[in-house]
Amino acid sequence: MAQDTFQFDTERFKEANKDYIGRIEREGLKAIYDATLDTLFVEIGGPKEALTEHMVDNVMVRINPDSLQIVGFEILDFLDDFLPENRLVREALRDWNLSRTSDSEQTLMESQYAPIKDVVESAIGHLSQRTAGAT
Amino acid sequence: MSFPRECRDYKGLRVIVTQAVAIHVSQRHVEMMIHLEKICDVLKTPDLVYFRKRTDSYIFYKLGVLSGSISRNYMVVIAKYDENGEGLVRTTFSTGKPANGDMLVHMTGGA
C-alpha cells in the first residue's frame, strides 16, 4: 500500500505505560460485558478514543494514539471461546455472574482481579516486541 | 444512519449491521462513531480480508477512509457468516496493521 500507516515508537510506548498500575489506581479498572455481542470490554478510566491493536487470538488492546497509553482491552467471543480456554481469568471472574442473556458491569479493583491487571503488563511486553522492528 | 442496515461484501453476500453493533461502537469505540456509515464501503471494497479460524470470523481492512487523529490507520470490520452465507458485523475499529496469525483470503491489486 502506498499510504503509510500509523506506527508507534517502542520506547515511547513502554515509557507511556510504565506507570500502568498507578494509572489503574487513579482512574479505576472496569469490565463491561455485552451479552448480545459476547464481548468483554476492560477499561482503564472511562471510554476513550483509541486505536485497537490485535494482541493474540480473541484479545485486542486499546491504545490512545497520542499518549500511547493502554486504555483498555476488548475480548471477542468471551464466554463462548475465551473464558473456557483461560483458567486464570475464569477463576478471577468466578464471582461475577456472567451469562449470554444479560449485559453486566464489574469494577476490577479488588485483589482477586489481579490476573486482569496482569494482562495489561502482558500487553505491554507483547506489543513492545511486535513494534520493535517498526522503530 | 439508521439500523439495522444491510450491506453487501466484496463477494456480494449480505452482511447486516445491527442496532446492537451501533450502540457498541457509540459506547466503546467512540472514535468510530463518525465512521459508522463507512462500514458498507469497507465490506464491499476492502483492501485486505483475513479469516480467523479460532473465532470463525472474517476481518476486513481498508485504508484511506478514516479521518482525524486515526486517519493513517485501517478501518477494520469483523463479520461472521451463518451457514446460509449471511453475515453479521461483530465490531468495527481502527488499527495500525493487520493482525498476526490470520489467513489472507482477499487482497486488492493496490494492497
gemmi code that builds the backbone of each chain (N, CA, C; Angstrom):
import gemmi

chains = {
    "A": [
        ("MET", (0.855, -1.189, 0.000), (0.000, 0.000, 0.000), (0.884, 1.230, 0.000)),
        ("ALA", (0.493, 2.264, -0.787), (1.313, 3.445, -0.877), (1.222, 4.263, 0.405)),
        ("GLN", (0.059, 4.263, 1.050), (-0.125, 5.120, 2.218), (0.543, 4.513, 3.450)),
        ("ASP", (1.328, 5.334, 4.187), (1.962, 4.863, 5.411), (0.916, 4.770, 6.511)),
        ("THR", (0.917, 3.671, 7.231), (0.004, 3.554, 8.360), (0.706, 4.027, 9.622)),
        ("PHE", (-0.108, 4.228, 10.651), (0.407, 4.682, 11.934), (1.343, 3.636, 12.516)),
        ("GLN", (2.535, 4.029, 12.931), (3.463, 3.138, 13.610), (3.861, 3.809, 14.912)),
        ("PHE", (3.880, 3.065, 16.002), (4.275, 3.747, 17.214), (5.636, 3.294, 17.721)),
        ("ASP", (6.310, 4.227, 18.371), (7.677, 4.048, 18.840), (7.686, 3.138, 20.060)),
        ("THR", (8.499, 2.077, 20.024), (8.511, 1.087, 21.097), (8.899, 1.692, 22.432)),
        ("GLU", (9.967, 2.467, 22.434), (10.442, 3.020, 23.705), (9.430, 4.000, 24.274)),
        ("ARG", (8.839, 4.782, 23.413), (7.824, 5.739, 23.880), (6.607, 4.991, 24.415)),
        ("PHE", (6.275, 3.871, 23.763), (5.143, 3.056, 24.216), (5.427, 2.484, 25.599)),
        ("LYS", (6.617, 1.956, 25.780), (6.966, 1.379, 27.099), (6.987, 2.455, 28.165)),
        ("GLU", (7.535, 3.626, 27.834), (7.589, 4.723, 28.790), (6.189, 5.181, 29.163)),
        ("ALA", (5.313, 5.252, 28.171), (3.945, 5.725, 28.406), (3.168, 4.792, 29.331)),
        ("ASN", (3.560, 3.519, 29.349), (2.817, 2.543, 30.128), (3.568, 2.023, 31.354)),
        ("LYS", (4.665, 2.730, 31.677), (5.470, 2.309, 32.824), (4.648, 2.337, 34.112)),
        ("ASP", (3.797, 3.326, 34.236), (3.036, 3.532, 35.467), (1.600, 3.042, 35.321)),
        ("TYR", (1.400, 1.902, 34.632), (0.031, 1.474, 34.390), (-0.687, 1.102, 35.694)),
        ("ILE", (0.071, 0.606, 36.685), (-0.547, 0.257, 37.969), (-1.066, 1.531, 38.650)),
        ("GLY", (-0.224, 2.571, 38.649), (-0.644, 3.840, 39.242), (-1.847, 4.425, 38.526)),
        ("ARG", (-1.862, 4.289, 37.218), (-2.983, 4.831, 36.433), (-4.267, 4.080, 36.752)),
        ("ILE", (-4.150, 2.759, 36.892), (-5.324, 1.964, 37.259), (-5.835, 2.381, 38.633)),
        ("GLU", (-4.891, 2.610, 39.573), (-5.297, 3.038, 40.914), (-6.007, 4.386, 40.879)),
        ("ARG", (-5.521, 5.286, 40.027), (-6.105, 6.629, 39.958), (-7.419, 6.633, 39.187)),
        ("GLU", (-7.468, 5.926, 38.077), (-8.613, 6.041, 37.170), (-9.607, 4.892, 37.298)),
        ("GLY", (-9.162, 3.802, 37.907), (-10.062, 2.661, 38.066), (-9.998, 1.717, 36.883)),
        ("LEU", (-10.411, 0.483, 37.123), (-10.442, -0.552, 36.096), (-11.838, -1.172, 36.128)),
        ("LYS", (-12.478, -1.186, 34.988), (-13.857, -1.671, 34.937), (-14.020, -2.625, 33.765)),
        ("ALA", (-14.863, -3.602, 33.935), (-15.187, -4.539, 32.859), (-16.667, -4.432, 32.531)),
        ("ILE", (-16.940, -4.430, 31.235), (-18.324, -4.364, 30.765), (-18.548, -5.542, 29.830)),
        ("TYR", (-19.548, -6.345, 30.129), (-19.850, -7.491, 29.270), (-21.096, -7.189, 28.447)),
        ("ASP", (-20.944, -7.311, 27.120), (-22.060, -7.123, 26.190), (-22.550, -8.510, 25.773)),
        ("ALA", (-23.718, -8.890, 26.262), (-24.218, -10.245, 26.030), (-24.617, -10.465, 24.573)),
        ("THR", (-25.124, -9.418, 23.926), (-25.563, -9.573, 22.529), (-24.377, -9.902, 21.638)),
        ("LEU", (-23.252, -9.252, 21.885), (-22.067, -9.451, 21.058), (-21.096, -10.451, 21.676)),
        ("ASP", (-21.386, -10.939, 22.873), (-20.472, -11.823, 23.618), (-19.063, -11.236, 23.633)),
        ("THR", (-18.999, -9.981, 24.039), (-17.716, -9.268, 24.054), (-17.490, -8.655, 25.421)),
        ("LEU", (-16.272, -8.796, 25.918), (-15.889, -8.164, 27.180), (-15.006, -6.968, 26.896)),
        ("PHE", (-15.331, -5.838, 27.498), (-14.509, -4.640, 27.403), (-13.921, -4.377, 28.781)),
        ("VAL", (-12.626, -4.163, 28.831), (-11.971, -3.777, 30.073), (-11.422, -2.381, 29.854)),
        ("GLU", (-11.783, -1.446, 30.715), (-11.398, -0.049, 30.506), (-10.658, 0.506, 31.713)),
        ("ILE", (-9.568, 1.200, 31.440), (-8.885, 1.978, 32.475), (-9.503, 3.368, 32.411)),
        ("GLY", (-10.179, 3.787, 33.457), (-10.957, 5.016, 33.386), (-12.167, 4.782, 32.492)),
        ("GLY", (-12.787, 5.829, 31.983), (-13.971, 5.681, 31.149), (-13.612, 5.401, 29.700)),
        ("PRO", (-14.632, 5.300, 28.799), (-14.371, 5.070, 27.377), (-13.564, 6.225, 26.789)),
        ("LYS", (-12.595, 5.894, 25.959), (-11.750, 6.923, 25.357), (-11.540, 6.579, 23.889)),
        ("GLU", (-11.223, 7.598, 23.098), (-10.842, 7.356, 21.720), (-9.513, 6.606, 21.701)),
        ("ALA", (-9.411, 5.608, 20.837), (-8.196, 4.799, 20.839), (-8.067, 4.022, 19.540)),
        ("LEU", (-6.845, 3.608, 19.266), (-6.595, 2.607, 18.240), (-6.790, 1.251, 18.875)),
        ("THR", (-7.084, 0.268, 18.037), (-7.249, -1.096, 18.525), (-6.208, -1.968, 17.846)),
        ("GLU", (-5.372, -2.603, 18.638), (-4.324, -3.466, 18.100), (-4.582, -4.903, 18.532)),
        ("HIS", (-4.508, -5.816, 17.597), (-4.714, -7.219, 17.922), (-3.521, -7.732, 18.720)),
        ("MET", (-3.801, -8.431, 19.800), (-2.716, -8.974, 20.617), (-2.555, -10.457, 20.340)),
        ("VAL", (-3.545, -11.241, 20.683), (-3.487, -12.677, 20.443), (-4.902, -13.227, 20.453)),
        ("ASP", (-5.175, -14.170, 19.562), (-6.484, -14.820, 19.496), (-7.615, -13.795, 19.533)),
        ("ASN", (-8.450, -13.866, 20.580), (-9.625, -13.001, 20.647), (-9.328, -11.642, 21.284)),
        ("VAL", (-8.111, -11.388, 21.725), (-7.808, -10.239, 22.567), (-7.247, -9.080, 21.767)),
        ("MET", (-7.866, -7.916, 21.927), (-7.384, -6.699, 21.274), (-7.107, -5.646, 22.341)),
        ("VAL", (-6.082, -4.865, 22.126), (-5.669, -3.837, 23.079), (-6.053, -2.470, 22.544)),
        ("ARG", (-6.560, -1.614, 23.401), (-6.953, -0.266, 23.015), (-5.849, 0.697, 23.454)),
        ("ILE", (-5.354, 1.507, 22.517), (-4.219, 2.383, 22.789), (-4.542, 3.806, 22.364)),
        ("ASN", (-4.330, 4.752, 23.260), (-4.503, 6.170, 22.915), (-3.434, 6.535, 21.879)),
        ("PRO", (-3.814, 7.001, 20.688), (-2.814, 7.233, 19.636), (-1.888, 8.409, 19.939)),
        ("ASP", (-2.298, 9.301, 20.821), (-1.463, 10.457, 21.136), (-0.498, 10.147, 22.278)),
        ("SER", (-1.011, 9.590, 23.365), (-0.160, 9.332, 24.527), (0.489, 7.949, 24.486)),
        ("LEU", (-0.042, 7.039, 23.645), (0.375, 5.634, 23.552), (0.085, 4.849, 24.827)),
        ("GLN", (-0.759, 5.386, 25.682), (-1.151, 4.647, 26.876), (-2.201, 3.598, 26.516)),
        ("ILE", (-2.052, 2.431, 27.142), (-3.088, 1.411, 27.015), (-4.299, 1.882, 27.808)),
        ("VAL", (-5.432, 1.921, 27.163), (-6.648, 2.410, 27.828), (-7.681, 1.306, 28.005)),
        ("GLY", (-7.396, 0.115, 27.467), (-8.343, -0.969, 27.690), (-8.113, -2.152, 26.786)),
        ("PHE", (-9.029, -3.112, 26.913), (-8.997, -4.332, 26.123), (-10.379, -4.641, 25.601)),
        ("GLU", (-10.389, -5.420, 24.526), (-11.657, -5.924, 24.025), (-11.443, -7.402, 23.712)),
        ("ILE", (-12.298, -8.231, 24.236), (-12.152, -9.673, 24.022), (-13.433, -10.196, 23.390)),
        ("LEU", (-13.303, -10.635, 22.133), (-14.470, -11.157, 21.413), (-14.748, -12.605, 21.798)),
        ("ASP", (-15.944, -13.054, 21.556), (-16.361, -14.437, 21.867), (-15.931, -14.803, 23.287)),
        ("PHE", (-16.245, -13.921, 24.218), (-15.686, -14.034, 25.568), (-16.175, -15.284, 26.294)),
        ("LEU", (-17.467, -15.499, 26.354), (-17.972, -16.683, 27.055), (-17.868, -17.937, 26.191)),
        ("ASP", (-18.099, -17.775, 24.890), (-18.116, -18.944, 24.004), (-16.729, -19.532, 23.800)),
        ("ASP", (-15.689, -18.691, 23.805), (-14.373, -19.197, 23.438), (-13.275, -18.824, 24.427)),
        ("PHE", (-13.181, -17.539, 24.795), (-12.030, -17.094, 25.592), (-12.035, -17.694, 26.994)),
        ("LEU", (-13.138, -17.537, 27.709), (-13.153, -17.954, 29.112), (-12.917, -19.457, 29.289)),
        ("PRO", (-13.527, -20.332, 28.481), (-13.251, -21.762, 28.630), (-11.771, -22.102, 28.462)),
        ("GLU", (-11.038, -21.262, 27.721), (-9.640, -21.564, 27.439), (-8.670, -20.852, 28.375)),
        ("ASN", (-9.166, -20.037, 29.278), (-8.275, -19.245, 30.135), (-8.649, -19.416, 31.605)),
        ("ARG", (-8.048, -20.394, 32.232), (-8.415, -20.766, 33.599), (-8.186, -19.641, 34.597)),
        ("LEU", (-7.051, -18.930, 34.467), (-6.736, -17.881, 35.442), (-7.792, -16.781, 35.423)),
        ("VAL", (-8.170, -16.361, 34.229), (-9.180, -15.310, 34.119), (-10.528, -15.846, 34.593)),
        ("ARG", (-10.805, -17.099, 34.272), (-12.059, -17.727, 34.702), (-12.147, -17.751, 36.222)),
        ("GLU", (-11.048, -18.090, 36.857), (-11.010, -18.117, 38.316), (-11.179, -16.715, 38.894)),
        ("ALA", (-10.499, -15.735, 38.267), (-10.574, -14.361, 38.771), (-11.995, -13.820, 38.690)),
        ("LEU", (-12.742, -14.244, 37.678), (-14.086, -13.706, 37.475), (-15.191, -14.636, 37.971)),
        ("ARG", (-14.828, -15.596, 38.788), (-15.800, -16.626, 39.172), (-16.990, -16.069, 39.968)),
        ("ASP", (-16.770, -14.936, 40.656), (-17.866, -14.375, 41.451), (-18.764, -13.450, 40.628)),
        ("TRP", (-18.395, -13.216, 39.399), (-19.179, -12.335, 38.532), (-20.105, -13.218, 37.704)),
        ("ASN", (-21.392, -13.054, 37.883), (-22.368, -13.946, 37.284), (-22.634, -13.575, 35.821)),
        ("LEU", (-21.720, -13.978, 34.957), (-21.840, -13.641, 33.547), (-22.729, -14.634, 32.824)),
        ("SER", (-23.560, -14.123, 31.910), (-24.346, -15.039, 31.084), (-24.646, -14.380, 29.750)),
        ("ARG", (-24.969, -15.213, 28.753), (-25.274, -14.714, 27.413), (-26.623, -14.017, 27.353)),
        ("THR", (-27.358, -13.991, 28.461), (-28.709, -13.429, 28.416), (-28.791, -11.992, 28.891)),
        ("SER", (-27.721, -11.474, 29.550), (-27.819, -10.098, 30.027), (-26.450, -9.428, 30.109)),
        ("ASP", (-26.470, -8.114, 29.814), (-25.253, -7.315, 29.952), (-24.945, -7.125, 31.431)),
        ("SER", (-23.685, -6.878, 31.752), (-23.352, -6.549, 33.130), (-22.018, -5.825, 33.198)),
        ("GLU", (-21.797, -5.167, 34.330), (-20.561, -4.421, 34.566), (-19.972, -4.840, 35.898)),
        ("GLN", (-18.664, -4.660, 36.002), (-17.993, -5.037, 37.246), (-16.733, -4.195, 37.389)),
        ("THR", (-16.552, -3.565, 38.551), (-15.257, -2.915, 38.779), (-14.253, -4.003, 39.150)),
        ("LEU", (-13.011, -3.777, 38.790), (-11.996, -4.821, 38.944), (-10.860, -4.370, 39.857)),
        ("MET", (-11.198, -3.609, 40.897), (-10.133, -3.050, 41.717), (-9.705, -3.971, 42.865)),
        ("GLU", (-10.502, -4.971, 43.187), (-10.144, -5.831, 44.320), (-9.035, -6.804, 43.928)),
        ("SER", (-8.350, -7.328, 44.926), (-7.141, -8.134, 44.688), (-7.433, -9.396, 43.877)),
        ("GLN", (-8.652, -9.923, 43.970), (-8.960, -11.165, 43.246), (-8.885, -10.968, 41.733)),
        ("TYR", (-8.957, -9.693, 41.295), (-8.934, -9.424, 39.863), (-7.516, -9.119, 39.361)),
        ("ALA", (-6.544, -9.404, 40.186), (-5.149, -9.135, 39.793), (-4.767, -9.750, 38.447)),
        ("PRO", (-5.247, -10.980, 38.107), (-4.891, -11.539, 36.790), (-5.322, -10.644, 35.631)),
        ("ILE", (-6.388, -9.864, 35.817), (-6.821, -8.973, 34.737), (-5.790, -7.855, 34.569)),
        ("LYS", (-5.303, -7.323, 35.694), (-4.281, -6.270, 35.627), (-2.998, -6.829, 35.010)),
        ("ASP", (-2.741, -8.108, 35.262), (-1.544, -8.731, 34.682), (-1.618, -8.758, 33.161)),
        ("VAL", (-2.842, -8.770, 32.631), (-2.988, -8.765, 31.170), (-2.427, -7.474, 30.589)),
        ("VAL", (-2.568, -6.384, 31.339), (-2.014, -5.098, 30.882), (-0.504, -5.219, 30.724)),
        ("GLU", (0.121, -5.827, 31.743), (1.579, -5.978, 31.678), (1.967, -6.889, 30.506)),
        ("SER", (1.200, -7.937, 30.289), (1.469, -8.833, 29.161), (1.355, -8.089, 27.844)),
        ("ALA", (0.358, -7.223, 27.755), (0.146, -6.470, 26.518), (1.323, -5.535, 26.247)),
        ("ILE", (1.843, -4.928, 27.300), (2.980, -4.019, 27.132), (4.159, -4.793, 26.562)),
        ("GLY", (4.451, -5.947, 27.156), (5.556, -6.763, 26.672), (5.333, -7.259, 25.259)),
        ("HIS", (4.130, -7.732, 24.998), (3.798, -8.311, 23.698), (3.881, -7.268, 22.603)),
        ("LEU", (3.247, -6.131, 22.823), (3.229, -5.102, 21.785), (4.594, -4.447, 21.632)),
        ("SER", (5.360, -4.362, 22.692), (6.707, -3.796, 22.592), (7.560, -4.651, 21.671)),
        ("GLN", (7.415, -5.958, 21.770), (8.185, -6.845, 20.908), (7.715, -6.738, 19.475)),
        ("ARG", (6.391, -6.602, 19.281), (5.849, -6.533, 17.925), (6.285, -5.279, 17.217)),
        ("THR", (6.394, -4.162, 17.989), (6.680, -2.889, 17.344), (8.162, -2.600, 17.268)),
        ("ALA", (8.977, -3.426, 17.877), (10.412, -3.140, 17.931), (10.988, -3.010, 16.539)),
        ("GLY", (10.491, -3.781, 15.606), (11.009, -3.711, 14.246), (10.496, -2.516, 13.480)),
        ("ALA", (9.468, -1.840, 14.023), (8.863, -0.727, 13.296), (9.565, 0.581, 13.598)),
        ("THR", (10.402, 0.626, 14.660), (11.033, 1.908, 15.049), (12.380, 2.106, 14.379)),
    ],
    "B": [
        ("MET", (-27.721, 7.839, 10.302), (-27.718, 6.496, 9.723), (-28.594, 5.589, 10.572)),
        ("SER", (-29.492, 4.851, 9.967), (-30.418, 4.027, 10.744), (-29.963, 2.573, 10.734)),
        ("PHE", (-30.372, 1.862, 11.794), (-30.004, 0.454, 11.918), (-31.237, -0.364, 12.261)),
        ("PRO", (-31.275, -1.644, 11.884), (-30.212, -2.378, 11.194), (-30.029, -1.910, 9.753)),
        ("ARG", (-28.821, -2.126, 9.260), (-28.503, -1.701, 7.910), (-27.940, -2.896, 7.148)),
        ("GLU", (-28.326, -3.013, 5.887), (-27.851, -4.121, 5.069), (-26.724, -3.658, 4.158)),
        ("CYS", (-25.634, -4.415, 4.169), (-24.513, -4.143, 3.280), (-24.294, -5.377, 2.392)),
        ("ARG", (-23.458, -5.209, 1.385), (-23.021, -6.334, 0.560), (-21.510, -6.390, 0.646)),
        ("ASP", (-20.956, -7.576, 0.851), (-19.497, -7.637, 0.915), (-18.902, -7.772, -0.489)),
        ("TYR", (-17.581, -7.963, -0.541), (-16.891, -7.982, -1.834), (-17.295, -9.165, -2.701)),
        ("LYS", (-17.931, -10.156, -2.075), (-18.411, -11.308, -2.843), (-19.888, -11.167, -3.179)),
        ("GLY", (-20.484, -10.083, -2.739), (-21.907, -9.891, -2.982), (-22.810, -10.474, -1.914)),
        ("LEU", (-22.226, -11.010, -0.847), (-23.015, -11.610, 0.227), (-23.591, -10.521, 1.131)),
        ("ARG", (-24.774, -10.806, 1.634), (-25.461, -9.848, 2.502), (-24.813, -9.855, 3.889)),
        ("VAL", (-24.566, -8.653, 4.412), (-23.999, -8.525, 5.753), (-24.806, -7.458, 6.482)),
        ("ILE", (-25.272, -7.794, 7.657), (-26.143, -6.899, 8.411), (-25.363, -6.189, 9.517)),
        ("VAL", (-25.608, -4.885, 9.637), (-25.085, -4.116, 10.767), (-26.264, -3.856, 11.695)),
        ("THR", (-26.220, -4.423, 12.869), (-27.361, -4.331, 13.776), (-27.304, -3.084, 14.651)),
        ("GLN", (-28.437, -2.799, 15.268), (-28.505, -1.700, 16.225), (-27.550, -1.964, 17.390)),
        ("ALA", (-27.421, -3.224, 17.784), (-26.529, -3.578, 18.897), (-25.080, -3.178, 18.594)),
        ("VAL", (-24.671, -3.376, 17.356), (-23.309, -3.003, 16.976), (-23.152, -1.488, 16.991)),
        ("ALA", (-24.159, -0.787, 16.510), (-24.098, 0.680, 16.511), (-23.980, 1.212, 17.947)),
        ("ILE", (-24.738, 0.614, 18.853), (-24.676, 1.024, 20.262), (-23.302, 0.684, 20.840)),
        ("HIS", (-22.821, -0.501, 20.535), (-21.494, -0.930, 20.998), (-20.415, 0.055, 20.552)),
        ("VAL", (-20.480, 0.481, 19.300), (-19.495, 1.417, 18.783), (-19.624, 2.769, 19.489)),
        ("SER", (-20.847, 3.229, 19.677), (-21.049, 4.544, 20.289), (-20.558, 4.570, 21.733)),
        ("GLN", (-20.604, 3.428, 22.391), (-20.219, 3.379, 23.803), (-18.767, 2.973, 24.015)),
        ("ARG", (-18.248, 2.113, 23.157), (-16.924, 1.519, 23.423), (-15.862, 1.869, 22.377)),
        ("HIS", (-16.292, 2.257, 21.185), (-15.328, 2.682, 20.154), (-15.737, 4.075, 19.698)),
        ("VAL", (-15.661, 5.025, 20.625), (-16.221, 6.359, 20.367), (-15.564, 7.023, 19.155)),
        ("GLU", (-14.297, 6.662, 18.891), (-13.585, 7.263, 17.762), (-14.165, 6.824, 16.419)),
        ("MET", (-14.982, 5.768, 16.437), (-15.521, 5.232, 15.190), (-16.945, 5.721, 14.906)),
        ("MET", (-17.514, 6.487, 15.813), (-18.917, 6.899, 15.650), (-19.161, 7.606, 14.322)),
        ("ILE", (-18.262, 8.519, 13.956), (-18.472, 9.282, 12.726), (-18.137, 8.450, 11.486)),
        ("HIS", (-17.621, 7.261, 11.676), (-17.236, 6.420, 10.540), (-18.154, 5.221, 10.344)),
        ("LEU", (-19.202, 5.147, 11.140), (-20.125, 4.009, 11.044), (-20.679, 3.853, 9.630)),
        ("GLU", (-20.928, 4.983, 8.992), (-21.519, 4.951, 7.656), (-20.599, 4.296, 6.628)),
        ("LYS", (-19.325, 4.132, 6.990), (-18.367, 3.570, 6.038), (-18.234, 2.050, 6.138)),
        ("ILE", (-18.961, 1.461, 7.041), (-18.866, 0.010, 7.217), (-19.181, -0.710, 5.910)),
        ("CYS", (-20.237, -0.308, 5.252), (-20.609, -0.965, 3.993), (-19.492, -0.842, 2.953)),
        ("ASP", (-18.857, 0.305, 2.914), (-17.766, 0.536, 1.960), (-16.599, -0.412, 2.247)),
        ("VAL", (-16.273, -0.573, 3.505), (-15.167, -1.467, 3.871), (-15.488, -2.904, 3.483)),
        ("LEU", (-16.732, -3.307, 3.714), (-17.139, -4.671, 3.370), (-17.161, -4.884, 1.860)),
        ("LYS", (-17.580, -3.872, 1.132), (-17.757, -4.037, -0.321), (-16.432, -3.928, -1.089)),
        ("THR", (-15.569, -3.007, -0.649), (-14.304, -2.810, -1.368), (-13.125, -2.817, -0.395)),
        ("PRO", (-12.900, -3.928, 0.277), (-11.789, -3.976, 1.240), (-10.444, -4.005, 0.530)),
        ("ASP", (-9.402, -3.521, 1.204), (-8.038, -3.697, 0.701), (-7.552, -5.111, 1.020)),
        ("LEU", (-7.942, -5.594, 2.189), (-7.498, -6.903, 2.655), (-8.654, -7.571, 3.391)),
        ("VAL", (-8.724, -8.891, 3.242), (-9.661, -9.672, 4.044), (-8.909, -10.879, 4.593)),
        ("TYR", (-9.019, -11.067, 5.890), (-8.393, -12.218, 6.536), (-9.477, -13.079, 7.172)),
        ("PHE", (-9.148, -14.351, 7.348), (-10.031, -15.277, 8.058), (-9.352, -15.705, 9.344)),
        ("ARG", (-10.063, -15.582, 10.459), (-9.532, -16.011, 11.761), (-10.242, -17.294, 12.150)),
        ("LYS", (-9.519, -18.401, 12.020), (-10.114, -19.714, 12.239), (-10.607, -19.875, 13.678)),
        ("ARG", (-9.856, -19.326, 14.623), (-10.167, -19.507, 16.047), (-11.590, -19.044, 16.375)),
        ("THR", (-11.978, -17.917, 15.765), (-13.294, -17.372, 16.063), (-14.229, -17.437, 14.853)),
        ("ASP", (-13.796, -18.109, 13.788), (-14.611, -18.260, 12.576), (-15.101, -16.904, 12.068)),
        ("SER", (-14.185, -15.953, 12.039), (-14.546, -14.573, 11.692), (-13.741, -14.096, 10.490)),
        ("TYR", (-14.336, -13.175, 9.754), (-13.645, -12.538, 8.638), (-13.315, -11.105, 9.043)),
        ("ILE", (-12.088, -10.693, 8.786), (-11.629, -9.369, 9.191), (-11.317, -8.574, 7.930)),
        ("PHE", (-12.072, -7.489, 7.735), (-11.945, -6.643, 6.561), (-11.127, -5.401, 6.923)),
        ("TYR", (-10.169, -5.066, 6.082), (-9.315, -3.901, 6.320), (-9.394, -2.961, 5.117)),
        ("LYS", (-9.477, -1.663, 5.420), (-9.455, -0.683, 4.329), (-8.749, 0.586, 4.793)),
        ("LEU", (-7.836, 1.061, 4.001), (-7.124, 2.308, 4.282), (-7.786, 3.469, 3.568)),
        ("GLY", (-7.513, 4.665, 4.076), (-7.937, 5.864, 3.374), (-9.376, 6.274, 3.597)),
        ("VAL", (-10.046, 5.640, 4.570), (-11.454, 6.008, 4.804), (-11.668, 6.739, 6.121)),
        ("LEU", (-10.650, 6.710, 6.991), (-10.790, 7.360, 8.288), (-10.278, 8.789, 8.231)),
        ("SER", (-10.627, 9.573, 9.260), (-10.200, 10.967, 9.296), (-9.748, 11.327, 10.703)),
        ("GLY", (-9.164, 12.497, 10.832), (-8.730, 12.971, 12.146), (-7.473, 12.271, 12.613)),
        ("SER", (-7.362, 12.066, 13.923), (-6.142, 11.511, 14.503), (-5.910, 10.062, 14.115)),
        ("ILE", (-6.921, 9.383, 13.611), (-6.768, 7.982, 13.216), (-6.748, 7.815, 11.700)),
        ("SER", (-6.527, 8.894, 10.983), (-6.673, 8.861, 9.532), (-5.667, 7.939, 8.846)),
        ("ARG", (-4.515, 7.718, 9.479), (-3.478, 6.905, 8.843), (-3.618, 5.427, 9.160)),
        ("ASN", (-4.781, 5.036, 9.610), (-4.999, 3.655, 10.007), (-6.019, 2.951, 9.137)),
        ("TYR", (-5.994, 1.643, 9.225), (-7.029, 0.855, 8.584), (-8.337, 1.020, 9.344)),
        ("MET", (-9.429, 1.055, 8.608), (-10.724, 0.829, 9.238), (-10.966, -0.671, 9.138)),
        ("VAL", (-11.327, -1.264, 10.261), (-11.488, -2.715, 10.337), (-12.940, -3.037, 10.635)),
        ("VAL", (-13.442, -4.016, 9.937), (-14.786, -4.532, 10.226), (-14.655, -6.043, 10.389)),
        ("ILE", (-15.173, -6.557, 11.493), (-15.161, -8.009, 11.723), (-16.577, -8.533, 11.534)),
        ("ALA", (-16.702, -9.578, 10.731), (-18.017, -10.151, 10.448), (-17.971, -11.670, 10.573)),
        ("LYS", (-19.118, -12.210, 10.946), (-19.288, -13.672, 10.971), (-20.442, -14.016, 10.047)),
        ("TYR", (-20.300, -15.179, 9.390), (-21.328, -15.609, 8.454), (-22.003, -16.883, 8.963)),
        ("ASP", (-23.307, -16.970, 8.697), (-24.008, -18.188, 9.111), (-23.937, -19.235, 7.993)),
        ("GLU", (-24.601, -20.369, 8.226), (-24.497, -21.467, 7.261), (-25.153, -21.138, 5.917)),
        ("ASN", (-25.973, -20.073, 5.909), (-26.593, -19.656, 4.646), (-25.780, -18.580, 3.926)),
        ("GLY", (-24.629, -18.240, 4.491), (-23.779, -17.240, 3.869), (-24.171, -15.818, 4.177)),
        ("GLU", (-25.061, -15.628, 5.142), (-25.432, -14.269, 5.537), (-24.559, -13.820, 6.704)),
        ("GLY", (-24.033, -12.593, 6.589), (-23.086, -12.114, 7.581), (-23.688, -11.152, 8.588)),
        ("LEU", (-23.009, -11.082, 9.721), (-23.364, -10.138, 10.775), (-22.085, -9.422, 11.192)),
        ("VAL", (-22.120, -8.113, 11.228), (-20.949, -7.371, 11.705), (-20.852, -7.547, 13.217)),
        ("ARG", (-19.644, -7.837, 13.721), (-19.425, -8.000, 15.154), (-18.923, -6.712, 15.783)),
        ("THR", (-18.033, -6.035, 15.075), (-17.462, -4.807, 15.616), (-16.714, -4.073, 14.523)),
        ("THR", (-16.349, -2.840, 14.789), (-15.510, -2.081, 13.873), (-14.575, -1.209, 14.694)),
        ("PHE", (-13.350, -1.024, 14.197), (-12.373, -0.219, 14.928), (-11.278, 0.207, 13.960)),
        ("SER", (-10.294, 0.952, 14.463), (-9.167, 1.339, 13.623), (-7.904, 0.699, 14.176)),
        ("THR", (-7.000, 0.342, 13.283), (-5.773, -0.299, 13.698), (-4.638, 0.063, 12.771)),
        ("GLY", (-3.411, -0.054, 13.296), (-2.250, 0.341, 12.512), (-1.831, -0.690, 11.481)),
        ("LYS", (-2.074, -1.975, 11.800), (-1.684, -3.003, 10.838), (-2.521, -4.250, 11.058)),
        ("PRO", (-2.635, -5.081, 10.020), (-3.420, -6.306, 10.182), (-2.867, -7.197, 11.283)),
        ("ALA", (-3.758, -7.952, 11.885), (-3.382, -8.839, 12.980), (-2.484, -9.964, 12.490)),
        ("ASN", (-1.648, -10.449, 13.377), (-0.808, -11.602, 13.060), (-1.614, -12.883, 13.139)),
        ("GLY", (-1.208, -13.865, 12.352), (-1.738, -15.210, 12.545), (-3.005, -15.529, 11.790)),
        ("ASP", (-3.592, -14.547, 11.117), (-4.820, -14.824, 10.379), (-4.482, -15.207, 8.936)),
        ("MET", (-5.432, -15.839, 8.260), (-5.207, -16.309, 6.891), (-5.725, -15.288, 5.885)),
        ("LEU", (-4.861, -14.825, 5.014), (-5.273, -13.851, 3.997), (-6.138, -14.548, 2.960)),
        ("VAL", (-7.350, -14.013, 2.721), (-8.255, -14.624, 1.752), (-8.572, -13.702, 0.576)),
        ("HIS", (-8.233, -12.418, 0.721), (-8.524, -11.492, -0.364), (-7.608, -10.292, -0.254)),
        ("MET", (-7.112, -9.819, -1.401), (-6.297, -8.625, -1.423), (-6.552, -7.914, -2.742)),
        ("THR", (-6.728, -6.602, -2.671), (-6.930, -5.865, -3.919), (-5.573, -5.634, -4.569)),
        ("GLY", (-5.611, -5.187, -5.793), (-4.369, -5.009, -6.540), (-3.454, -3.967, -5.959)),
        ("GLY", (-4.052, -2.929, -5.282), (-3.236, -1.858, -4.754), (-2.638, -2.129, -3.397)),
        ("ALA", (-3.040, -3.240, -2.763), (-2.581, -3.509, -1.382), (-1.164, -4.063, -1.308)),
    ],
}
model = gemmi.Model(1)
for chain_id, residues in chains.items():
    chain = gemmi.Chain(chain_id)
    for i, (resn, *xyz) in enumerate(residues, 1):
        res = gemmi.Residue()
        res.name, res.seqid = resn, gemmi.SeqId(i, " ")
        for name, pos in zip(("N", "CA", "C"), xyz):
            atom = gemmi.Atom()
            atom.name, atom.element = name, gemmi.Element(name[0])
            atom.pos, atom.b_iso = gemmi.Position(*pos), 0.0
            res.add_atom(atom)
        chain.add_residue(res)
    model.add_chain(chain)
structure = gemmi.Structure()
structure.add_model(model)
structure.setup_entities()
